[in-house]
Amino acid sequence: METTDLAMRYDRWLTGLWQAPPERMAGLARELFTEDAVGHWSRGDAHGPEGIAANVRETTALFDEVRTELLVGPVVDGALVSAVWRFSGRVRAGVPGVTAEPGGLVTFTGADMFRAVGTRFAEYWPHGDALSCLSQLGLVRMTTP
């Protein structure tokens, strides 16, 4: 696969799937990932396109007006793709445990790494600033010494 193809595939992931309506996420994930793909999230592995889409849906369900923005990359090196991104969304009302004001803007950054096989991604390693996100949602409290 050519470098530009993988870069376009990454764009479809970042600005396509992450900003898609929930009912379209699994279909988009099937276009982007191999059937045996694994997403290595800190909370555990997600298997197959449906598992990966379910993890994205779980994250985006906390927010309205989700936006994902590419900050660096994507950098393509053979079958590996990496990039740095920014996520933003408005706190959705009624999410259990969330104490942040509904409609408030939450923004955090992160990085992705993918390994492609053929024309689709086979492995995914996300690295987002979960502590910042959870703190902004009011789910954890950060204190300074």
PyMOL commands that set and color helices and strands:
alter all, ss='L'
color gray80, all
select helices_A, chain A and resi 3-17+22-32+48-60+130-137
alter helices_A, ss='H'
color red, helices_A
select strands_A, chain A and resi 33-41+44-47+63-77+80-91+105-117+120-128
alter strands_A, ss='S'
color yellow, strands_A
deselect
rebuild
show_as cartoon
